[in-house]
Structures are given as structure tokens and as C-alpha cells.
Amino acid sequence: ESRAIGHCIAAKCPSQSPALVPNMKDLQAAASVEASAFDPYASFTFPEKVFKPHYGGTPDEEVFQGYISKLSAKLDVYEQILAKQKYVAGNEITLADLFHLSYGSMLPFAGSDVIESKPHVASWFKEISARPSWQAVAGGVSHKSS
């Protein structure tokens, strides 16, 4: 439900950030690409290579490589898109871009350089990963006890 929450926050607080939901028709198409072309493959790589060993299991390299291979094919399409425009939904950043951060940032920890292997995708991901808001989250959210 994080996608729905992101859409809700962006719609309710438009003055708090860039217009992350500028053109709903284009954004829905781009966001559905993330949800169907990126997330299903990226989200299973980390559990296979990190969670399984952590909990005493053995990662299945064939399963992992299968996910990476499918993700790589999808990112080939992103490569073509990002060669023509700055972000996945156009030339302005949107939620469609930001939704890639969580699993995309975990891929190197799972042992994949699939994002870095595609120049336009790598540049795009480096840029969205450098956003101060993502850096704050990626660095860990501190919690003060009362």
C-alpha cells in the first residue's frame, strides 16, 4: 500500500514538494510500469540472496539470476526511455521515479549491478538516490525517546 500512501500524501500536500503527480494519465502509466516491470523482479532478489542466508537458508543462484535476467530485460526498455527524457514519466521527477528507490537501492546488497550496467538507468538512479529526502531515509531515521 506504500504506492497508494505516496499518491495520497502527494495529492494532499502539493505545496510541500515538487509536483510529484503532475499529469495523472502519464503518471499512472509510468507508475504501473514500475509496479509491473520493476518491482516484481527487484523485490525478490534481496530476499533470495540476503534473507535466506540470514535465516539459515541457502540462496538459489538460478532463481536469483532468473529475476535479474528478467529485470535486466525490463531495464533495457528503461534505458531507451531514459535516453530520451530525464525521468521515467517525462522531464520532471514524479512518484513513478521515487517508487524505484527502495528495491533499487537494495540490488547491490543482493549482489547485482543491473542498474549500474545501463548508463542512462545508472545516471537516473544516481540522481534520484542523491535527493536529500532519500539520503535522510537511506541513512536511517533516528528516533528520540520521550
WOWOHU-V269592 format. One line per field, one symbol per residue. phi: phi as a letter, one per 30 degrees, with the letter a starting at -180 (. if undefined). burial: I if it has 24 or more other C-alpha atoms within 12 Angstrom, else O. Layout:
phi->???
burial->???
//
This chain:
phi->.ddddeddddddbdddaeddbdbedddddddddddcccedcddcddedccdeddcidcdcdddedddddddedddddeeddddcbdbdckcbdbeeddddddddddedddjccedddceddddeddddddeedddddddjcdbcdc
burial->OOOOOOIOOIOOOOOOOOOIIOOOOOIIOIIIIIIOIIIOIIIIIIIIIIOOOOOOOOOOOOOIIOIIOIIIOIIIOIIOIIOOOIIIIIOOIIIIIIIIIIIIIIIOOIIIIIIOOIOIIIOIIIOIIOOOOOOOOOOOOOOOOO
//
